[in-house]
Amino acid sequence: MYKDAALERALIWIEPGPVVLVTTRDGLKNNVMTVSWTMAIDFNGHIALTTGPWNHSFAALLRTKQCVVCVPSASLAQTVVGIGTVSGAQVDKFKHFGLTAIQAKYVCAPLIDGMLACLECCLEDFIEPYGFAILKVLRVVENDSPKDARVLHARGDGTFCADGERFDFRDLMAQKLPPGL
Ligand SMILES: Cc1cc2nc3c(=O)[nH]c(=O)nc-3n(C[C@H](O)[C@H](O)[C@H](O)COP(=O)(O)O)c2cc1C
């Protein structure tokens, strides 16, 4: 079940560098792609990902200037990789991978059911030639009862790992942490 969360929480989902699923909607059709090149870039709700015209999603992202960045749990790894190996130009990936689309509040692209969190975003800028898409997060929803709370990390060589041990240095970092985190 998704619950709305503070916008500041976008950072805690993107800062660890998880593999994400990015949804777009082109006209009447939803699409989704896998993206591992993501980063948080400030405390004001901006995040970045790199992508380009080799992906079918790209045209919809640039035209609508909207997408949803969904954070899947590590147990969905095989599906996540599958989504990143076929194109929405040929395959209805929501149908093929058994994904359930949920209407977003602020953007035309859908949330995906069963994720750890979904960030509704608008595209503020696209920086060529690096393919840097600068996104502003408009809404954060979080799964309040995930079966697997580990995010997935890509190692860049076709292997992946799940979240491991956590270290809590919140006291040491108190001065650096913005309100809400
Ligand atoms: C693990 C993994 C990570 C990926 N990361 C990115 C990425 O960071 N940026 C990107 O543009 N494509 C990335 N891709 C490739 C796209 O997900 C892939 O080209 C996908 O088929 C695009 O779907 P579309 O053509 O329906 O848009 C990744 C694929 C995989 C499997």
The ligand as a Tripos MOL2 file, in Angstrom:
@<TRIPOS>MOLECULE
LIG
   31    33     1     0     0
SMALL
NO_CHARGES

@<TRIPOS>ATOM
      1 C1         20.4830   -3.2000  -15.4560 C.3       1 LIG1
      2 C2         20.1800   -2.2100  -16.5440 C.ar      1 LIG1
      3 C3         20.4600   -0.8680  -16.3400 C.ar      1 LIG1
      4 C4         20.1950    0.0770  -17.3320 C.ar      1 LIG1
      5 N1         20.4880    1.3920  -17.1030 N.ar      1 LIG1
      6 C5         20.2090    2.3080  -18.0450 C.ar      1 LIG1
      7 C6         20.5040    3.6900  -17.8090 C.ar      1 LIG1
      8 O1         20.9960    4.0750  -16.7680 O.2       1 LIG1
      9 N2         20.1780    4.5760  -18.7890 N.ar      1 LIG1
     10 C7         19.6000    4.1700  -19.9710 C.ar      1 LIG1
     11 O2         19.3200    5.0200  -20.8270 O.2       1 LIG1
     12 N3         19.3380    2.8720  -20.2300 N.ar      1 LIG1
     13 C8         19.6170    1.9420  -19.2890 C.ar      1 LIG1
     14 N4         19.3340    0.6290  -19.5200 N.ar      1 LIG1
     15 C9         18.8160    0.2360  -20.8250 C.3       1 LIG1
     16 C10        17.3220    0.4360  -20.9900 C.3       1 LIG1
     17 O3         16.5900    0.0250  -19.8500 O.3       1 LIG1
     18 C11        16.8670   -0.3890  -22.2210 C.3       1 LIG1
     19 O4         17.4850    0.1310  -23.3810 O.3       1 LIG1
     20 C12        15.3850   -0.5020  -22.3690 C.3       1 LIG1
     21 O5         15.1110   -1.5460  -23.2710 O.3       1 LIG1
     22 C13        14.7380    0.7720  -22.8530 C.3       1 LIG1
     23 O6         13.3720    0.5210  -22.9900 O.3       1 LIG1
     24 P1         12.4890    1.3470  -24.0240 P.3       1 LIG1
     25 O7         13.1270    1.1900  -25.3860 O.co2     1 LIG1
     26 O8         11.1350    0.7120  -23.9520 O.co2     1 LIG1
     27 O9         12.5140    2.7610  -23.5590 O.co2     1 LIG1
     28 C14        19.5980   -0.3380  -18.5570 C.ar      1 LIG1
     29 C15        19.2910   -1.6860  -18.7510 C.ar      1 LIG1
     30 C16        19.5750   -2.6160  -17.7580 C.ar      1 LIG1
     31 C17        19.2420   -4.0560  -17.9890 C.3       1 LIG1
@<TRIPOS>BOND
     1     1     2 1
     2     2     3 ar
     3     2    30 ar
     4     3     4 ar
     5     4     5 ar
     6     4    28 ar
     7     5     6 ar
     8     6     7 ar
     9     6    13 1
    10     7     8 2
    11     7     9 ar
    12     9    10 ar
    13    10    11 2
    14    10    12 ar
    15    12    13 ar
    16    13    14 ar
    17    14    15 1
    18    14    28 ar
    19    15    16 1
    20    16    17 1
    21    16    18 1
    22    18    19 1
    23    18    20 1
    24    20    21 1
    25    20    22 1
    26    22    23 1
    27    23    24 1
    28    24    25 2
    29    24    26 1
    30    24    27 1
    31    28    29 ar
    32    29    30 ar
    33    30    31 1
@<TRIPOS>SUBSTRUCTURE
     1 LIG1         1 GROUP 0 **** ****
